[in-house]
């Protein structure tokens, strides 16, 4: 479309109101209220930060082996309920499902399915929060658990694993449920940002005095878009028409920053360091600070989950025995630091066999070579080398 079409479009320009800051704020509020009205389309469980935090916690805990202790030492024989709690699924899946129930529903159930000769559970099954129901006595203590038509005694026939209990006669709440309204605001912010990024925002408004019909407004807009699309040519506007820049407001341009700040708050509710879920942190992180941040999270943030798992499994063991989640592999230092520590501990409070076991190396029986090494016969040591082919000098 040439310049004549541009002039014709300018003559039929639509009247547009002047850019009013107050009207812009009212429009932003209206968009936000519309997003809040359609909050069912995007729930807090669908937020990427919530999914990332739940997966990080569940995957990390699924990596930690359960170890049965008597006093401060691991028992020589680990019970089957610790090695593989449910014989019909991998150990990591049992822990993974348990943690996902804690982070979403706020509680879960463990149902013993087999017993040892001493009467303690040999296997358990993780039952989802909604598949069983609990009843409380008059004092607010959990008394019975109803599952698949059976009434199980709480504490012996069924083990209740809650995450957060604010008052008696409550089964538990998850971190998201504890700050549900704030997460809904974040979901509404995502919806408002999504509509803004998808539809965009006009950069210019054609302002002209006069009223046009709806057909003329549509034709004028189409002609203006066709004349200016992918072109760097002057635009000619007559009959008093003017182009007014609109652009995005400061609130709209800071949607990304607002979502980043909200993501950090949701991560804090889960007890997760923002950097662990790829959320921008206000602090500058180096290798040493990142290593310390991971250690801090394992001890504090992740500890709120491990303590509940350890308490549930310890309740299935005899008096004097406890079950702990071993985070030794995740807290291992670098190779040089470990070797320096071994050099200090060797022949003092650690033997060479214990050092090799800590490094997953094969043992060396009676000072001989390990099975995966090749020994040099003693009669070949300190002997001059001769080349049978006579090629080497």
LONU-321981 format. One record per residue (C-alpha): residue number from 0; x negated, y negated, z. Coordinates in pm, 1 decimal. Example, Ala and Ser with C-alpha at 12.3 -4.5 7.8 and 13.67 -1.06 7.14 Angstrom:
<nodes>
{num 0&px -1230.0&py 450.0&pz 780.0}
{num 1&px -1367.0&py 106.0&pz 714.0}
</nodes>
This chain:
<nodes>
{num 0&px 0.0&py 0.0&pz 0.0}
{num 1&px -145.8&py -333.4&pz -110.1}
{num 2&px -138.3&py -689.3&pz 13.7}
{num 3&px 210.3&py -753.7&pz -126.3}
{num 4&px 350.2&py -474.0&pz 86.0}
{num 5&px 167.5&py -617.2&pz 385.3}
{num 6&px 326.2&py -957.5&pz 326.4}
{num 7&px 667.2&py -794.4&pz 293.0}
{num 8&px 614.2&py -609.5&pz 615.0}
{num 9&px 515.5&py -929.6&pz 788.9}
{num 10&px 831.2&py -1103.4&pz 666.6}
{num 11&px 1042.6&py -824.4&pz 816.4}
{num 12&px 844.4&py -808.5&pz 1140.0}
{num 13&px 1023.2&py -695.2&pz 1449.2}
{num 14&px 1060.8&py -919.5&pz 1744.9}
{num 15&px 852.8&py -793.0&pz 2038.5}
{num 16&px 857.8&py -940.2&pz 2385.4}
{num 17&px 549.8&py -1102.2&pz 2527.4}
{num 18&px 325.6&py -883.7&pz 2740.4}
{num 19&px 438.5&py -933.2&pz 3098.9}
{num 20&px 216.9&py -789.3&pz 3378.9}
{num 21&px 519.3&py -738.1&pz 3602.3}
{num 22&px 703.2&py -548.9&pz 3326.6}
{num 23&px 397.1&py -333.0&pz 3274.7}
{num 24&px 387.7&py -240.9&pz 3643.5}
{num 25&px 759.0&py -161.4&pz 3633.8}
{num 26&px 702.7&py 64.0&pz 3333.5}
{num 27&px 420.7&py 247.4&pz 3510.3}
{num 28&px 643.5&py 300.5&pz 3813.1}
{num 29&px 923.8&py 426.9&pz 3589.3}
{num 30&px 684.9&py 671.6&pz 3419.8}
{num 31&px 568.4&py 794.9&pz 3757.9}
{num 32&px 924.2&py 842.4&pz 3881.1}
{num 33&px 1006.3&py 1033.9&pz 3564.4}
{num 34&px 706.5&py 1259.3&pz 3622.1}
{num 35&px 818.8&py 1313.7&pz 3981.4}
{num 36&px 1167.6&py 1402.6&pz 3856.9}
{num 37&px 1015.3&py 1664.3&pz 3625.6}
{num 38&px 777.6&py 1802.4&pz 3890.5}
{num 39&px 920.5&py 2148.7&pz 3839.2}
{num 40&px 739.6&py 2163.6&pz 3505.1}
{num 41&px 403.8&py 2142.6&pz 3684.0}
{num 42&px 376.8&py 2270.6&pz 4040.1}
{num 43&px 77.8&py 2226.7&pz 4271.4}
{num 44&px -8.8&py 2594.1&pz 4210.2}
{num 45&px -68.6&py 2508.6&pz 3842.8}
{num 46&px -324.6&py 2237.6&pz 3918.1}
{num 47&px -673.1&py 2331.8&pz 3792.5}
{num 48&px -832.8&py 2231.5&pz 4122.5}
{num 49&px -598.1&py 2459.6&pz 4319.9}
{num 50&px -664.8&py 2751.3&pz 4084.9}
{num 51&px -1041.3&py 2691.8&pz 4102.2}
{num 52&px -1048.6&py 2674.3&pz 4483.2}
{num 53&px -839.3&py 2988.4&pz 4525.0}
{num 54&px -1050.5&py 3183.5&pz 4276.7}
{num 55&px -1378.1&py 3066.2&pz 4431.8}
{num 56&px -1271.5&py 3170.0&pz 4781.6}
{num 57&px -1130.5&py 3506.0&pz 4671.8}
{num 58&px -1426.5&py 3591.6&pz 4446.3}
{num 59&px -1682.0&py 3495.9&pz 4711.5}
{num 60&px -1516.7&py 3697.2&pz 4987.2}
{num 61&px -1477.3&py 3994.6&pz 4753.5}
{num 62&px -1857.8&py 3998.2&pz 4717.4}
{num 63&px -1921.5&py 4015.2&pz 5092.1}
{num 64&px -1945.0&py 4374.5&pz 5217.7}
{num 65&px -1771.6&py 4468.2&pz 5542.3}
{num 66&px -2008.4&py 4612.7&pz 5804.6}
{num 67&px -1905.1&py 4793.3&pz 6122.7}
{num 68&px -2108.4&py 4698.8&pz 6431.6}
{num 69&px -2151.3&py 4849.9&pz 6774.5}
{num 70&px -2282.8&py 4568.1&pz 6984.2}
{num 71&px -2528.4&py 4376.0&pz 6764.6}
{num 72&px -2636.9&py 4669.9&pz 6547.8}
{num 73&px -2460.9&py 4830.2&pz 6251.3}
{num 74&px -2335.2&py 5179.2&pz 6323.1}
{num 75&px -2534.1&py 5455.6&pz 6148.2}
{num 76&px -2216.6&py 5584.8&pz 5983.5}
{num 77&px -1975.0&py 5330.4&pz 5841.3}
{num 78&px -1603.5&py 5421.4&pz 5871.2}
{num 79&px -1406.6&py 5468.5&pz 5547.7}
{num 80&px -1168.2&py 5182.8&pz 5633.6}
{num 81&px -1470.9&py 4952.9&pz 5601.2}
{num 82&px -1637.1&py 5108.5&pz 5297.1}
{num 83&px -1318.4&py 5136.1&pz 5089.0}
{num 84&px -1007.2&py 5024.5&pz 5277.4}
{num 85&px -763.1&py 5143.3&pz 5010.9}
{num 86&px -866.6&py 5468.1&pz 4833.4}
{num 87&px -642.8&py 5381.6&pz 4539.2}
{num 88&px -818.0&py 5056.4&pz 4442.3}
{num 89&px -1170.9&py 4908.9&pz 4453.6}
{num 90&px -1281.9&py 4739.2&pz 4773.4}
{num 91&px -1323.1&py 4401.4&pz 4604.1}
{num 92&px -964.1&py 4412.3&pz 4477.3}
{num 93&px -830.5&py 4478.8&pz 4827.7}
{num 94&px -1010.6&py 4174.0&pz 4965.9}
{num 95&px -924.9&py 3966.5&pz 4660.0}
{num 96&px -549.8&py 4028.5&pz 4694.1}
{num 97&px -561.7&py 3967.6&pz 5067.7}
{num 98&px -732.8&py 3629.9&pz 5024.4}
{num 99&px -496.1&py 3525.4&pz 4744.7}
{num 100&px -203.0&py 3589.7&pz 4977.2}
{num 101&px -364.9&py 3378.5&pz 5247.4}
{num 102&px -434.4&py 3085.2&pz 5015.5}
{num 103&px -85.8&py 3088.9&pz 4859.0}
{num 104&px 162.4&py 3228.8&pz 5109.7}
{num 105&px -33.2&py 3171.8&pz 5430.1}
{num 106&px -21.0&py 3531.7&pz 5555.0}
{num 107&px -42.9&py 3895.6&pz 5448.2}
{num 108&px 7.1&py 4243.3&pz 5592.0}
{num 109&px -218.9&py 4544.9&pz 5639.3}
{num 110&px -37.1&py 4878.3&pz 5662.2}
{num 111&px -246.5&py 5180.1&pz 5777.8}
{num 112&px -192.1&py 5473.3&pz 5542.3}
{num 113&px -427.1&py 5736.1&pz 5692.2}
{num 114&px -581.5&py 5806.7&pz 6030.7}
{num 115&px -905.7&py 5956.4&pz 6159.0}
{num 116&px -923.3&py 6231.9&pz 6415.1}
{num 117&px -962.1&py 5972.2&pz 6691.2}
{num 118&px -634.2&py 5806.4&pz 6588.1}
{num 119&px -785.8&py 5494.5&pz 6432.2}
{num 120&px -699.0&py 5397.8&pz 6072.8}
{num 121&px -901.5&py 5557.3&pz 5796.2}
{num 122&px -732.1&py 5361.8&pz 5516.9}
{num 123&px -509.3&py 5056.2&pz 5487.2}
{num 124&px -298.1&py 4897.8&pz 5218.8}
{num 125&px -264.4&py 4525.1&pz 5155.7}
{num 126&px 105.6&py 4437.0&pz 5138.4}
{num 127&px 196.2&py 4105.4&pz 4981.5}
{num 128&px 357.1&py 3844.7&pz 5204.0}
{num 129&px 697.0&py 3862.9&pz 5035.8}
{num 130&px 716.8&py 4243.5&pz 5037.5}
{num 131&px 753.3&py 4270.0&pz 5415.7}
{num 132&px 936.3&py 4071.6&pz 5683.2}
{num 133&px 858.8&py 4014.1&pz 6048.7}
{num 134&px 1087.6&py 3971.3&pz 6347.3}
{num 135&px 991.5&py 3796.7&pz 6669.2}
{num 136&px 1098.4&py 3858.8&pz 7026.3}
{num 137&px 1256.9&py 3597.3&pz 7249.8}
{num 138&px 917.6&py 3455.0&pz 7342.8}
{num 139&px 820.5&py 3401.2&pz 6978.1}
{num 140&px 576.5&py 3691.1&pz 6947.6}
{num 141&px 576.1&py 3914.3&pz 6641.4}
{num 142&px 732.5&py 4245.7&pz 6741.5}
{num 143&px 841.3&py 4437.0&pz 6430.0}
{num 144&px 747.9&py 4443.8&pz 6062.4}
{num 145&px 1005.6&py 4568.8&pz 5813.0}
{num 146&px 864.2&py 4722.2&pz 5495.9}
{num 147&px 1025.4&py 4959.1&pz 5243.4}
{num 148&px 1308.4&py 5045.4&pz 5480.1}
{num 149&px 1072.0&py 5122.6&pz 5769.6}
{num 150&px 1042.0&py 4939.8&pz 6097.9}
{num 151&px 676.8&py 4922.0&pz 6200.0}
{num 152&px 535.5&py 4816.1&pz 6534.5}
{num 153&px 329.8&py 4499.2&pz 6489.0}
{num 154&px -34.9&py 4541.5&pz 6584.8}
{num 155&px -49.3&py 4920.2&pz 6553.6}
{num 156&px 165.1&py 5033.0&pz 6259.0}
{num 157&px 133.6&py 4701.2&pz 6076.0}
{num 158&px -131.7&py 4431.1&pz 6110.4}
{num 159&px -34.9&py 4068.6&pz 6057.9}
{num 160&px -304.3&py 3849.2&pz 5898.4}
{num 161&px -200.1&py 3481.7&pz 5917.5}
{num 162&px -394.9&py 3182.4&pz 5791.9}
{num 163&px -245.1&py 2886.0&pz 5975.9}
{num 164&px 20.2&py 2906.6&pz 6246.4}
{num 165&px 134.3&py 2573.1&pz 6385.5}
{num 166&px 398.7&py 2705.7&pz 6622.8}
{num 167&px 536.5&py 3029.6&pz 6762.0}
{num 168&px 773.4&py 3243.6&pz 6556.5}
{num 169&px 603.3&py 3132.3&pz 6235.1}
{num 170&px 435.6&py 3375.7&pz 5996.5}
{num 171&px 188.0&py 3124.0&pz 5856.0}
{num 172&px 127.1&py 2851.7&pz 5600.6}
{num 173&px -137.1&py 2811.7&pz 5331.5}
{num 174&px -368.7&py 2510.4&pz 5288.2}
{num 175&px -155.0&py 2384.3&pz 4998.5}
{num 176&px 170.7&py 2420.6&pz 5191.3}
{num 177&px 17.3&py 2219.2&pz 5473.7}
{num 178&px -33.9&py 1924.1&pz 5235.9}
{num 179&px 235.5&py 2005.3&pz 4982.4}
{num 180&px 358.4&py 1649.6&pz 4930.2}
{num 181&px 10.7&py 1521.8&pz 4853.3}
{num 182&px -37.0&py 1802.8&pz 4600.6}
{num 183&px 297.6&py 1713.2&pz 4441.6}
{num 184&px 175.0&py 1356.9&pz 4396.3}
{num 185&px -133.8&py 1494.1&pz 4221.6}
{num 186&px 85.4&py 1711.0&pz 3997.6}
{num 187&px 292.8&py 1404.6&pz 3910.2}
{num 188&px -27.6&py 1215.2&pz 3833.2}
{num 189&px -132.5&py 1495.8&pz 3598.8}
{num 190&px 201.5&py 1477.0&pz 3420.7}
{num 191&px 182.4&py 1101.0&pz 3383.1}
{num 192&px -175.7&py 1125.7&pz 3256.9}
{num 193&px -79.7&py 1404.7&pz 3018.9}
{num 194&px 199.2&py 1203.4&pz 2862.6}
{num 195&px -33.6&py 902.8&pz 2831.8}
{num 196&px -315.4&py 1102.4&pz 2670.5}
{num 197&px -79.3&py 1289.3&pz 2439.8}
{num 198&px 128.5&py 998.7&pz 2314.8}
{num 199&px -136.3&py 729.1&pz 2346.2}
{num 200&px -63.8&py 361.7&pz 2387.7}
{num 201&px -17.1&py 95.1&pz 2117.6}
{num 202&px -311.0&py -142.6&pz 2089.6}
{num 203&px -119.5&py -424.5&pz 1917.0}
{num 204&px 227.8&py -575.3&pz 1919.4}
{num 205&px 370.1&py -770.4&pz 1622.9}
{num 206&px 555.3&py -1065.5&pz 1775.4}
{num 207&px 787.0&py -1278.5&pz 1560.0}
{num 208&px 1090.0&py -1492.2&pz 1625.2}
{num 209&px 1409.4&py -1345.0&pz 1489.9}
{num 210&px 1621.7&py -1037.0&pz 1523.7}
{num 211&px 1612.5&py -744.9&pz 1280.8}
{num 212&px 1822.4&py -439.7&pz 1232.3}
{num 213&px 1702.2&py -96.6&pz 1341.1}
{num 214&px 1632.5&py -4.5&pz 979.8}
{num 215&px 1422.3&py -314.2&pz 926.8}
{num 216&px 1228.0&py -247.9&pz 1247.3}
{num 217&px 1150.6&py 107.7&pz 1138.8}
{num 218&px 1044.3&py 3.8&pz 790.3}
{num 219&px 829.9&py -279.3&pz 926.9}
{num 220&px 650.5&py -51.9&pz 1172.2}
{num 221&px 582.3&py 209.7&pz 905.9}
{num 222&px 460.1&py -50.2&pz 660.6}
{num 223&px 231.2&py -207.1&pz 921.8}
{num 224&px 83.1&py 129.0&pz 1018.5}
{num 225&px 26.0&py 224.4&pz 654.9}
{num 226&px -141.1&py -108.6&pz 576.8}
{num 227&px -383.9&py -102.8&pz 868.0}
{num 228&px -461.4&py 267.7&pz 905.5}
{num 229&px -831.1&py 347.7&pz 840.5}
{num 230&px -891.6&py 9.4&pz 681.0}
{num 231&px -1106.5&py -289.3&pz 766.0}
{num 232&px -918.5&py -552.3&pz 568.9}
{num 233&px -763.1&py -879.3&pz 683.4}
{num 234&px -395.8&py -866.9&pz 772.6}
{num 235&px -173.6&py -1146.3&pz 641.9}
{num 236&px 129.3&py -1234.5&pz 854.8}
{num 237&px 370.2&py -1512.1&pz 769.9}
{num 238&px 699.2&py -1652.9&pz 903.0}
{num 239&px 547.7&py -1723.3&pz 1243.7}
{num 240&px 444.9&py -1368.1&pz 1318.7}
{num 241&px 150.7&py -1302.9&pz 1550.4}
{num 242&px -42.7&py -998.0&pz 1664.2}
{num 243&px -75.4&py -962.2&pz 2039.2}
{num 244&px -324.1&py -712.0&pz 2189.4}
{num 245&px -178.4&py -474.3&pz 2447.0}
{num 246&px -435.6&py -211.1&pz 2539.4}
{num 247&px -418.7&py -6.6&pz 2855.1}
{num 248&px -389.1&py -148.9&pz 3200.3}
{num 249&px -641.9&py -103.7&pz 3478.5}
{num 250&px -417.4&py 156.9&pz 3641.8}
{num 251&px -389.0&py 359.7&pz 3321.2}
{num 252&px -761.2&py 341.8&pz 3244.2}
{num 253&px -842.0&py 475.1&pz 3591.6}
{num 254&px -632.2&py 790.5&pz 3563.3}
{num 255&px -945.3&py 1005.1&pz 3538.3}
{num 256&px -1099.1&py 844.3&pz 3845.3}
{num 257&px -774.4&py 887.1&pz 4036.9}
{num 258&px -750.9&py 1255.0&pz 3947.2}
{num 259&px -1115.9&py 1309.4&pz 4047.0}
{num 260&px -1054.8&py 1152.8&pz 4387.5}
{num 261&px -738.5&py 1360.4&pz 4433.9}
{num 262&px -923.9&py 1678.3&pz 4332.9}
{num 263&px -1181.4&py 1614.7&pz 4604.3}
{num 264&px -902.9&py 1583.5&pz 4863.3}
{num 265&px -743.4&py 1913.0&pz 4755.8}
{num 266&px -1082.9&py 2085.8&pz 4771.1}
{num 267&px -1128.8&py 1950.0&pz 5122.4}
{num 268&px -792.1&py 2099.4&pz 5223.9}
{num 269&px -920.4&py 2440.6&pz 5111.5}
{num 270&px -1247.3&py 2386.7&pz 5296.6}
{num 271&px -1446.5&py 2390.4&pz 4969.6}
{num 272&px -1732.9&py 2155.9&pz 4887.9}
{num 273&px -1636.9&py 1946.8&pz 4580.7}
{num 274&px -1955.7&py 2034.4&pz 4393.2}
{num 275&px -1876.0&py 2408.2&pz 4417.4}
{num 276&px -1565.7&py 2360.7&pz 4200.5}
{num 277&px -1731.0&py 2112.2&pz 3960.0}
{num 278&px -1571.1&py 1807.0&pz 4116.3}
{num 279&px -1784.9&py 1494.0&pz 4112.4}
{num 280&px -1938.3&py 1425.4&pz 4450.4}
{num 281&px -2025.6&py 1084.2&pz 4586.7}
{num 282&px -2364.5&py 1212.6&pz 4701.3}
{num 283&px -2656.8&py 1278.4&pz 4468.3}
{num 284&px -2739.3&py 1648.7&pz 4490.6}
{num 285&px -3085.3&py 1799.9&pz 4448.5}
{num 286&px -3188.3&py 2164.7&pz 4462.3}
{num 287&px -3254.2&py 2151.8&pz 4836.7}
{num 288&px -2931.5&py 1970.0&pz 4919.0}
{num 289&px -2731.3&py 2205.4&pz 4696.0}
{num 290&px -2880.3&py 2506.9&pz 4874.8}
{num 291&px -2799.6&py 2349.3&pz 5210.7}
{num 292&px -2447.7&py 2264.4&pz 5093.3}
{num 293&px -2385.9&py 2628.5&pz 4997.4}
{num 294&px -2515.8&py 2746.2&pz 5334.7}
{num 295&px -2295.0&py 2491.8&pz 5511.1}
{num 296&px -1988.5&py 2606.0&pz 5318.5}
{num 297&px -2051.6&py 2972.9&pz 5394.4}
{num 298&px -2076.7&py 2897.2&pz 5765.0}
{num 299&px -1797.1&py 2642.4&pz 5800.6}
{num 300&px -1556.2&py 2634.2&pz 5507.5}
{num 301&px -1563.8&py 3003.3&pz 5422.8}
{num 302&px -1582.3&py 3092.0&pz 5791.1}
{num 303&px -1215.7&py 3001.0&pz 5836.4}
{num 304&px -1131.9&py 3291.4&pz 5602.5}
{num 305&px -1393.9&py 3544.0&pz 5714.5}
{num 306&px -1291.6&py 3512.4&pz 6079.3}
{num 307&px -936.4&py 3621.1&pz 5994.1}
{num 308&px -1054.0&py 3918.7&pz 5789.4}
{num 309&px -1302.0&py 4021.2&pz 6058.5}
{num 310&px -1035.0&py 3996.3&pz 6330.7}
{num 311&px -792.9&py 4212.0&pz 6129.1}
{num 312&px -1046.8&py 4487.7&pz 6063.6}
{num 313&px -1191.0&py 4473.2&pz 6414.2}
{num 314&px -842.8&py 4540.7&pz 6553.5}
{num 315&px -855.2&py 4877.2&pz 6374.1}
{num 316&px -1179.7&py 4985.4&pz 6543.4}
{num 317&px -1243.5&py 5128.2&pz 6893.5}
{num 318&px -1333.0&py 4905.2&pz 7185.2}
{num 319&px -1693.1&py 4782.5&pz 7159.6}
{num 320&px -1700.6&py 4793.7&pz 6780.3}
{num 321&px -1644.0&py 4496.4&pz 6551.3}
{num 322&px -1634.6&py 4441.6&pz 6175.1}
{num 323&px -1814.9&py 4151.1&pz 6013.1}
{num 324&px -1841.9&py 4011.1&pz 5661.0}
{num 325&px -2207.9&py 4023.8&pz 5567.8}
{num 326&px -2321.8&py 3709.6&pz 5386.8}
{num 327&px -2686.4&py 3814.6&pz 5389.5}
{num 328&px -2714.4&py 3845.2&pz 5012.0}
{num 329&px -2560.3&py 3503.7&pz 4950.4}
{num 330&px -2791.4&py 3337.4&pz 5203.2}
{num 331&px -3114.2&py 3494.3&pz 5076.5}
{num 332&px -3391.5&py 3238.8&pz 5036.4}
{num 333&px -3629.6&py 3225.3&pz 4741.3}
{num 334&px -3892.3&py 3494.9&pz 4692.7}
{num 335&px -4185.3&py 3291.9&pz 4826.8}
{num 336&px -4002.3&py 3197.1&pz 5146.3}
{num 337&px -3903.1&py 3559.0&pz 5209.3}
{num 338&px -4256.1&py 3686.9&pz 5158.4}
{num 339&px -4392.5&py 3419.4&pz 5393.2}
{num 340&px -4140.5&py 3527.3&pz 5659.0}
{num 341&px -4229.1&py 3894.9&pz 5608.6}
{num 342&px -4598.7&py 3819.3&pz 5655.6}
{num 343&px -4522.0&py 3673.8&pz 5997.8}
{num 344&px -4280.6&py 3949.8&pz 6103.9}
{num 345&px -4480.5&py 4244.9&pz 5967.0}
{num 346&px -4629.1&py 4468.8&pz 6237.3}
{num 347&px -4468.9&py 4250.4&pz 6503.3}
{num 348&px -4094.2&py 4308.2&pz 6500.9}
{num 349&px -4061.3&py 4455.5&pz 6147.9}
{num 350&px -4227.1&py 4759.2&pz 5995.4}
{num 351&px -4330.6&py 4795.3&pz 5633.0}
{num 352&px -4039.6&py 5035.3&pz 5579.7}
{num 353&px -3794.8&py 4773.4&pz 5707.6}
{num 354&px -3947.6&py 4508.1&pz 5481.7}
{num 355&px -3919.3&py 4734.9&pz 5177.1}
{num 356&px -3560.4&py 4819.5&pz 5268.5}
{num 357&px -3475.4&py 4448.2&pz 5297.8}
{num 358&px -3606.0&py 4401.1&pz 4943.4}
{num 359&px -3424.0&py 4713.5&pz 4812.4}
{num 360&px -3756.7&py 4882.2&pz 4736.1}
{num 361&px -3816.1&py 5259.1&pz 4759.3}
{num 362&px -3982.1&py 5387.9&pz 5073.4}
{num 363&px -4342.4&py 5510.1&pz 5077.7}
{num 364&px -4353.8&py 5836.6&pz 5275.3}
{num 365&px -4673.8&py 5910.1&pz 5470.8}
{num 366&px -4863.0&py 5628.1&pz 5304.4}
{num 367&px -4854.6&py 5790.2&pz 4957.5}
{num 368&px -4731.2&py 5630.1&pz 4641.5}
{num 369&px -4359.9&py 5579.8&pz 4581.8}
{num 370&px -4176.7&py 5802.8&pz 4337.6}
{num 371&px -4156.6&py 5530.7&pz 4073.6}
{num 372&px -4533.3&py 5469.8&pz 4062.9}
{num 373&px -4817.6&py 5664.5&pz 3902.3}
{num 374&px -5112.2&py 5749.7&pz 4126.1}
{num 375&px -5471.1&py 5742.8&pz 4003.6}
{num 376&px -5657.0&py 6064.3&pz 4093.4}
{num 377&px -5933.6&py 5996.4&pz 4347.2}
{num 378&px -6202.9&py 6158.4&pz 4131.5}
{num 379&px -6146.2&py 5901.2&pz 3855.8}
{num 380&px -6197.6&py 5600.8&pz 4080.0}
{num 381&px -6524.8&py 5404.5&pz 4044.2}
{num 382&px -6624.1&py 5604.7&pz 3734.4}
{num 383&px -6766.4&py 5433.5&pz 3422.7}
{num 384&px -6530.0&py 5412.9&pz 3127.0}
{num 385&px -6620.6&py 5600.0&pz 2809.1}
{num 386&px -6437.6&py 5570.4&pz 2481.3}
{num 387&px -6380.3&py 5914.9&pz 2327.3}
{num 388&px -6342.1&py 5765.1&pz 1977.5}
{num 389&px -6671.4&py 5584.5&pz 1991.7}
{num 390&px -6516.9&py 5264.5&pz 1850.9}
{num 391&px -6563.4&py 5051.4&pz 2161.9}
{num 392&px -6919.5&py 4960.6&pz 2261.5}
</nodes>
